[in-house]
Amino acid sequence: MRALQNEQLTNLLMKMYDNSGEALLFFDCSKRVIAMNRAAELILDTDVVKRMIDGERKAICLSCKGYTSEQELRTCVSCYLSNPSVDFSSFQVYLDTKGKGIIPYMASYQTIDEENGIRLLMLRDSTKQLATQEALYQSTMTKRIIKAQEDERKRISRELHDSVAQEMLSAVVDLRVLKYMNIDDEALKKIQQTEGSLMRLLEDIRHLSVELRPATLDDLGLEAAFRTHFKWIEKNYGLVINFSADLKAKRYEEEIETVVYRVCQEAVFNAVKYAGTDLIAVSLFEHAGNLELHVEDEGIGFDINEGHSKGTGLGLYGMRERAELVGGQLIIQTNVDEGTRICLKVPLH
C-alpha cells in the first residue's frame, strides 16, 4: 500500500468531511459545536444550527430526543454528551430533523483529541435499516404464529379423530348391540333415533377434524389431501371439481404444503359459496422451479377493489400473506361476470 503524504491525506479527509452522507459534528470540551459538515446542516433545524454557530453549549439537545439505552428506547439519562467516559462508539439516537420529524440515527461519539477535549459525533440515518429489521421481525413473527396455529390445529384434529370420534363410535356400537336384545318397539325406535343422531354427530366431528388439519396432508402429501378434500366438497355441495396434478416430488417442505393447501382450500371454498358455478378446475404442477396452483371457475366473478373479504377467514389479504411467507406470489384475475382465476407460485429452491 502506497503511503500518502500529509498534504494528500489532509485533502482526502477534507473531501470526506465535505462530501460525506453522514452528519459530522465536532464538540469542544465545553460541549460547544466548533464545526459541522454540510450533511449535518441539512438535517438540523435552522434555529438549532444558528445557536450552534453562536457557540451555545449543548445546542444539539434542542434537536436530540434521546438515545436508546438498555433500559429505555429514548432517554437522556447519562447521555453521550454528559458521560463521555462510557463507550458510545455505536448507539442509536433520535433527532427532530428539519422537515422530516423525529428520525433514528446510528451514532458514534468518540474522542479524537484527548489533550484539547475535542470529540466527534457521527450520525447515519438508520430509518431504512430499522424498517428492514421491522419487516423481517414481522415476517418471522407471522411465520411463528401461523406455525403455532397449524400445530394446535393438528393437535386438536388428532384429539378429535383418535379420542372423541373413537369414543363416539364405541357408543354407536353399543347402541347397535342393544337393537338385538329383547326390548319393546318404542325403546327400539328411540335407540335407532339416537344412533342416527350419533352418526350425524360423528360425521360432523370427522369433518371438523379434517377442516382443522387433514391427516392425509401430513401423512401422504398435497395430492392425496386435495383429492380427499375435493371428494368431500363434491359429496356435500354437489358440484364437480376437475383436479389434475403433475408433481415431480411426492412430498415438499411442510411449510410449503401447508401454504398451498390453505390457499387452495380458501379459493375453492370461496368459489363454492360465491361464484355461482357447478364446475371448478384445480391444477397443481411444477414449472420452471416453482410449485404452481391454479384454481379457476366461470362464475360471477367479483370486483377485486371492493376491499371486503369472504370465505373461511383468510380472505385475499390472508392468502397473499401466506404466499409471501414462503417467497411465493399470488395472482388473482377476476371481474364481474367473467369468472375468477387464482394462481399461486411458490419457488422450490
Contacts in CASP RR format, 6 or more apart in sequence:
PFRMAT RR
TARGET T0000
AUTHOR 0000-0000-0000
METHOD contacts of the structure
MODEL  1
MRALQNEQLTNLLMKMYDNSGEALLFFDCSKRVIAMNRAAELILDTDVVK
RMIDGERKAICLSCKGYTSEQELRTCVSCYLSNPSVDFSSFQVYLDTKGK
GIIPYMASYQTIDEENGIRLLMLRDSTKQLATQEALYQSTMTKRIIKAQE
DERKRISRELHDSVAQEMLSAVVDLRVLKYMNIDDEALKKIQQTEGSLMR
LLEDIRHLSVELRPATLDDLGLEAAFRTHFKWIEKNYGLVINFSADLKAK
RYEEEIETVVYRVCQEAVFNAVKYAGTDLIAVSLFEHAGNLELHVEDEGI
GFDINEGHSKGTGLGLYGMRERAELVGGQLIIQTNVDEGTRICLKVPLH
4 12 0 8 1.000
17 24 0 8 1.000
17 37 0 8 1.000
18 37 0 8 1.000
18 38 0 8 1.000
20 37 0 8 1.000
20 39 0 8 1.000
21 39 0 8 1.000
21 124 0 8 1.000
22 39 0 8 1.000
22 122 0 8 1.000
22 123 0 8 1.000
22 124 0 8 1.000
23 36 0 8 1.000
23 37 0 8 1.000
23 39 0 8 1.000
23 40 0 8 1.000
23 42 0 8 1.000
23 43 0 8 1.000
23 44 0 8 1.000
23 105 0 8 1.000
23 121 0 8 1.000
23 122 0 8 1.000
23 123 0 8 1.000
23 124 0 8 1.000
24 35 0 8 1.000
24 36 0 8 1.000
24 37 0 8 1.000
24 39 0 8 1.000
24 40 0 8 1.000
24 120 0 8 1.000
24 121 0 8 1.000
24 122 0 8 1.000
24 123 0 8 1.000
25 33 0 8 1.000
25 35 0 8 1.000
25 36 0 8 1.000
25 40 0 8 1.000
25 52 0 8 1.000
25 60 0 8 1.000
25 120 0 8 1.000
25 121 0 8 1.000
25 123 0 8 1.000
26 33 0 8 1.000
26 34 0 8 1.000
26 35 0 8 1.000
26 36 0 8 1.000
26 112 0 8 1.000
26 118 0 8 1.000
26 119 0 8 1.000
26 120 0 8 1.000
26 121 0 8 1.000
27 33 0 8 1.000
27 34 0 8 1.000
27 81 0 8 1.000
27 118 0 8 1.000
27 119 0 8 1.000
27 120 0 8 1.000
27 121 0 8 1.000
28 34 0 8 1.000
28 116 0 8 1.000
28 117 0 8 1.000
28 118 0 8 1.000
29 116 0 8 1.000
29 117 0 8 1.000
29 118 0 8 1.000
30 57 0 8 1.000
31 57 0 8 1.000
31 58 0 8 1.000
31 81 0 8 1.000
32 52 0 8 1.000
32 55 0 8 1.000
32 56 0 8 1.000
32 57 0 8 1.000
32 59 0 8 1.000
33 52 0 8 1.000
33 53 0 8 1.000
33 55 0 8 1.000
33 59 0 8 1.000
33 60 0 8 1.000
34 118 0 8 1.000
36 49 0 8 1.000
36 52 0 8 1.000
40 123 0 8 1.000
41 49 0 8 1.000
42 98 0 8 1.000
43 95 0 8 1.000
43 97 0 8 1.000
43 98 0 8 1.000
43 100 0 8 1.000
43 103 0 8 1.000
43 123 0 8 1.000
43 125 0 8 1.000
44 52 0 8 1.000
44 63 0 8 1.000
44 95 0 8 1.000
44 97 0 8 1.000
44 98 0 8 1.000
45 62 0 8 1.000
45 63 0 8 1.000
45 96 0 8 1.000
45 97 0 8 1.000
45 98 0 8 1.000
46 98 0 8 1.000
47 62 0 8 1.000
48 59 0 8 1.000
48 60 0 8 1.000
48 62 0 8 1.000
48 63 0 8 1.000
51 59 0 8 1.000
51 62 0 8 1.000
52 59 0 8 1.000
52 60 0 8 1.000
58 81 0 8 1.000
60 81 0 8 1.000
60 121 0 8 1.000
61 76 0 8 1.000
61 81 0 8 1.000
63 95 0 8 1.000
63 96 0 8 1.000
63 97 0 8 1.000
64 76 0 8 1.000
64 79 0 8 1.000
64 93 0 8 1.000
64 94 0 8 1.000
64 95 0 8 1.000
64 96 0 8 1.000
65 74 0 8 1.000
65 94 0 8 1.000
65 95 0 8 1.000
65 96 0 8 1.000
65 102 0 8 1.000
66 74 0 8 1.000
66 75 0 8 1.000
66 76 0 8 1.000
66 79 0 8 1.000
66 93 0 8 1.000
66 94 0 8 1.000
67 74 0 8 1.000
67 75 0 8 1.000
67 76 0 8 1.000
67 79 0 8 1.000
67 80 0 8 1.000
67 91 0 8 1.000
67 92 0 8 1.000
67 93 0 8 1.000
67 94 0 8 1.000
67 107 0 8 1.000
68 74 0 8 1.000
68 75 0 8 1.000
68 91 0 8 1.000
68 92 0 8 1.000
68 93 0 8 1.000
68 94 0 8 1.000
69 75 0 8 1.000
69 77 0 8 1.000
69 78 0 8 1.000
71 77 0 8 1.000
74 94 0 8 1.000
78 86 0 8 1.000
80 86 0 8 1.000
80 88 0 8 1.000
80 91 0 8 1.000
80 93 0 8 1.000
80 107 0 8 1.000
80 109 0 8 1.000
80 121 0 8 1.000
81 109 0 8 1.000
84 109 0 8 1.000
84 111 0 8 1.000
84 119 0 8 1.000
88 107 0 8 1.000
88 108 0 8 1.000
88 109 0 8 1.000
88 110 0 8 1.000
89 108 0 8 1.000
89 109 0 8 1.000
89 110 0 8 1.000
90 106 0 8 1.000
90 107 0 8 1.000
90 108 0 8 1.000
91 106 0 8 1.000
91 107 0 8 1.000
91 108 0 8 1.000
91 109 0 8 1.000
92 104 0 8 1.000
92 105 0 8 1.000
92 106 0 8 1.000
92 107 0 8 1.000
92 126 0 8 1.000
93 104 0 8 1.000
93 105 0 8 1.000
93 107 0 8 1.000
93 123 0 8 1.000
94 102 0 8 1.000
94 103 0 8 1.000
94 104 0 8 1.000
94 105 0 8 1.000
95 102 0 8 1.000
95 103 0 8 1.000
95 105 0 8 1.000
95 123 0 8 1.000
96 102 0 8 1.000
97 103 0 8 1.000
103 125 0 8 1.000
103 127 0 8 1.000
104 125 0 8 1.000
104 126 0 8 1.000
104 127 0 8 1.000
104 130 0 8 1.000
105 123 0 8 1.000
105 124 0 8 1.000
105 125 0 8 1.000
105 126 0 8 1.000
106 123 0 8 1.000
106 124 0 8 1.000
106 126 0 8 1.000
106 129 0 8 1.000
107 121 0 8 1.000
107 122 0 8 1.000
107 123 0 8 1.000
107 124 0 8 1.000
108 120 0 8 1.000
108 121 0 8 1.000
108 122 0 8 1.000
109 119 0 8 1.000
109 120 0 8 1.000
109 121 0 8 1.000
109 122 0 8 1.000
110 119 0 8 1.000
110 120 0 8 1.000
110 122 0 8 1.000
111 117 0 8 1.000
111 118 0 8 1.000
111 119 0 8 1.000
112 118 0 8 1.000
112 119 0 8 1.000
112 120 0 8 1.000
139 324 0 8 1.000
139 325 0 8 1.000
142 321 0 8 1.000
142 325 0 8 1.000
143 255 0 8 1.000
143 325 0 8 1.000
146 258 0 8 1.000
146 322 0 8 1.000
146 325 0 8 1.000
147 255 0 8 1.000
150 213 0 8 1.000
150 258 0 8 1.000
153 212 0 8 1.000
153 213 0 8 1.000
154 212 0 8 1.000
154 213 0 8 1.000
154 218 0 8 1.000
156 212 0 8 1.000
156 213 0 8 1.000
157 209 0 8 1.000
157 210 0 8 1.000
157 212 0 8 1.000
157 213 0 8 1.000
157 214 0 8 1.000
157 215 0 8 1.000
158 209 0 8 1.000
158 213 0 8 1.000
158 215 0 8 1.000
160 205 0 8 1.000
160 206 0 8 1.000
160 208 0 8 1.000
160 209 0 8 1.000
160 212 0 8 1.000
161 206 0 8 1.000
161 209 0 8 1.000
161 215 0 8 1.000
164 205 0 8 1.000
165 202 0 8 1.000
165 205 0 8 1.000
165 206 0 8 1.000
165 209 0 8 1.000
168 198 0 8 1.000
168 201 0 8 1.000
168 202 0 8 1.000
168 205 0 8 1.000
169 202 0 8 1.000
171 198 0 8 1.000
172 195 0 8 1.000
172 198 0 8 1.000
172 199 0 8 1.000
172 202 0 8 1.000
175 191 0 8 1.000
175 194 0 8 1.000
175 195 0 8 1.000
175 198 0 8 1.000
176 195 0 8 1.000
178 191 0 8 1.000
179 188 0 8 1.000
179 191 0 8 1.000
179 192 0 8 1.000
179 195 0 8 1.000
183 191 0 8 1.000
207 232 0 8 1.000
209 215 0 8 1.000
210 228 0 8 1.000
210 229 0 8 1.000
210 232 0 8 1.000
214 225 0 8 1.000
214 228 0 8 1.000
214 229 0 8 1.000
214 261 0 8 1.000
216 224 0 8 1.000
216 225 0 8 1.000
216 228 0 8 1.000
217 224 0 8 1.000
217 225 0 8 1.000
217 257 0 8 1.000
217 258 0 8 1.000
217 261 0 8 1.000
221 250 0 8 1.000
221 251 0 8 1.000
221 257 0 8 1.000
222 245 0 8 1.000
222 247 0 8 1.000
222 252 0 8 1.000
222 257 0 8 1.000
222 260 0 8 1.000
222 261 0 8 1.000
222 284 0 8 1.000
223 245 0 8 1.000
223 247 0 8 1.000
223 284 0 8 1.000
225 261 0 8 1.000
226 243 0 8 1.000
226 245 0 8 1.000
226 261 0 8 1.000
226 264 0 8 1.000
226 282 0 8 1.000
226 284 0 8 1.000
227 243 0 8 1.000
229 265 0 8 1.000
229 268 0 8 1.000
230 241 0 8 1.000
230 243 0 8 1.000
230 268 0 8 1.000
230 282 0 8 1.000
233 239 0 8 1.000
233 241 0 8 1.000
233 268 0 8 1.000
233 272 0 8 1.000
234 240 0 8 1.000
234 241 0 8 1.000
237 272 0 8 1.000
238 278 0 8 1.000
239 272 0 8 1.000
239 277 0 8 1.000
239 278 0 8 1.000
239 279 0 8 1.000
239 280 0 8 1.000
240 278 0 8 1.000
240 279 0 8 1.000
240 280 0 8 1.000
241 268 0 8 1.000
241 279 0 8 1.000
241 280 0 8 1.000
241 281 0 8 1.000
241 282 0 8 1.000
242 279 0 8 1.000
242 280 0 8 1.000
242 281 0 8 1.000
242 282 0 8 1.000
243 282 0 8 1.000
243 283 0 8 1.000
243 284 0 8 1.000
244 282 0 8 1.000
244 283 0 8 1.000
244 284 0 8 1.000
244 285 0 8 1.000
245 283 0 8 1.000
245 284 0 8 1.000
245 285 0 8 1.000
246 283 0 8 1.000
246 284 0 8 1.000
246 285 0 8 1.000
246 286 0 8 1.000
247 284 0 8 1.000
247 285 0 8 1.000
247 286 0 8 1.000
247 291 0 8 1.000
248 286 0 8 1.000
249 286 0 8 1.000
251 257 0 8 1.000
252 260 0 8 1.000
252 291 0 8 1.000
252 348 0 8 1.000
253 326 0 8 1.000
255 325 0 8 1.000
255 326 0 8 1.000
256 291 0 8 1.000
256 326 0 8 1.000
256 346 0 8 1.000
256 348 0 8 1.000
259 322 0 8 1.000
259 323 0 8 1.000
259 325 0 8 1.000
259 326 0 8 1.000
259 346 0 8 1.000
260 284 0 8 1.000
260 291 0 8 1.000
260 293 0 8 1.000
260 344 0 8 1.000
260 346 0 8 1.000
262 314 0 8 1.000
262 319 0 8 1.000
262 322 0 8 1.000
263 293 0 8 1.000
263 314 0 8 1.000
263 319 0 8 1.000
263 322 0 8 1.000
263 323 0 8 1.000
263 330 0 8 1.000
263 342 0 8 1.000
263 344 0 8 1.000
264 282 0 8 1.000
264 284 0 8 1.000
264 293 0 8 1.000
264 295 0 8 1.000
264 344 0 8 1.000
265 312 0 8 1.000
266 311 0 8 1.000
266 312 0 8 1.000
266 313 0 8 1.000
266 314 0 8 1.000
266 315 0 8 1.000
266 319 0 8 1.000
267 295 0 8 1.000
267 319 0 8 1.000
267 342 0 8 1.000
268 280 0 8 1.000
268 282 0 8 1.000
268 295 0 8 1.000
269 311 0 8 1.000
269 312 0 8 1.000
270 310 0 8 1.000
270 311 0 8 1.000
270 315 0 8 1.000
271 277 0 8 1.000
271 280 0 8 1.000
271 295 0 8 1.000
271 297 0 8 1.000
271 299 0 8 1.000
271 340 0 8 1.000
272 280 0 8 1.000
273 310 0 8 1.000
273 311 0 8 1.000
274 300 0 8 1.000
274 302 0 8 1.000
274 310 0 8 1.000
274 311 0 8 1.000
275 297 0 8 1.000
275 299 0 8 1.000
275 300 0 8 1.000
275 301 0 8 1.000
275 339 0 8 1.000
275 340 0 8 1.000
276 299 0 8 1.000
276 300 0 8 1.000
277 297 0 8 1.000
277 298 0 8 1.000
277 299 0 8 1.000
277 300 0 8 1.000
277 339 0 8 1.000
279 297 0 8 1.000
279 298 0 8 1.000
280 295 0 8 1.000
280 296 0 8 1.000
280 297 0 8 1.000
281 294 0 8 1.000
281 295 0 8 1.000
281 296 0 8 1.000
281 297 0 8 1.000
282 293 0 8 1.000
282 294 0 8 1.000
282 295 0 8 1.000
282 296 0 8 1.000
283 292 0 8 1.000
283 293 0 8 1.000
283 294 0 8 1.000
284 291 0 8 1.000
284 292 0 8 1.000
284 293 0 8 1.000
284 294 0 8 1.000
285 291 0 8 1.000
285 292 0 8 1.000
286 292 0 8 1.000
286 348 0 8 1.000
289 347 0 8 1.000
289 348 0 8 1.000
289 349 0 8 1.000
290 345 0 8 1.000
290 346 0 8 1.000
290 347 0 8 1.000
290 348 0 8 1.000
291 345 0 8 1.000
291 346 0 8 1.000
291 348 0 8 1.000
292 343 0 8 1.000
292 344 0 8 1.000
292 345 0 8 1.000
292 346 0 8 1.000
293 342 0 8 1.000
293 343 0 8 1.000
293 344 0 8 1.000
294 341 0 8 1.000
294 342 0 8 1.000
294 343 0 8 1.000
294 344 0 8 1.000
295 340 0 8 1.000
295 341 0 8 1.000
295 342 0 8 1.000
296 339 0 8 1.000
296 340 0 8 1.000
296 341 0 8 1.000
296 342 0 8 1.000
297 339 0 8 1.000
297 340 0 8 1.000
298 339 0 8 1.000
299 337 0 8 1.000
299 339 0 8 1.000
299 340 0 8 1.000
300 336 0 8 1.000
300 337 0 8 1.000
300 339 0 8 1.000
301 334 0 8 1.000
301 335 0 8 1.000
301 336 0 8 1.000
301 337 0 8 1.000
301 338 0 8 1.000
301 339 0 8 1.000
301 340 0 8 1.000
302 334 0 8 1.000
302 336 0 8 1.000
302 340 0 8 1.000
303 335 0 8 1.000
303 336 0 8 1.000
304 316 0 8 1.000
304 332 0 8 1.000
304 334 0 8 1.000
304 335 0 8 1.000
307 316 0 8 1.000
309 315 0 8 1.000
309 316 0 8 1.000
309 317 0 8 1.000
314 322 0 8 1.000
316 332 0 8 1.000
319 330 0 8 1.000
319 342 0 8 1.000
319 344 0 8 1.000
320 330 0 8 1.000
323 329 0 8 1.000
323 330 0 8 1.000
323 344 0 8 1.000
323 346 0 8 1.000
326 346 0 8 1.000
326 347 0 8 1.000
327 346 0 8 1.000
327 347 0 8 1.000
328 344 0 8 1.000
328 345 0 8 1.000
328 346 0 8 1.000
328 347 0 8 1.000
329 344 0 8 1.000
329 345 0 8 1.000
330 342 0 8 1.000
330 343 0 8 1.000
330 344 0 8 1.000
331 342 0 8 1.000
331 343 0 8 1.000
331 344 0 8 1.000
331 345 0 8 1.000
332 340 0 8 1.000
332 341 0 8 1.000
332 342 0 8 1.000
332 343 0 8 1.000
333 340 0 8 1.000
333 341 0 8 1.000
333 342 0 8 1.000
333 343 0 8 1.000
334 340 0 8 1.000
334 341 0 8 1.000
END
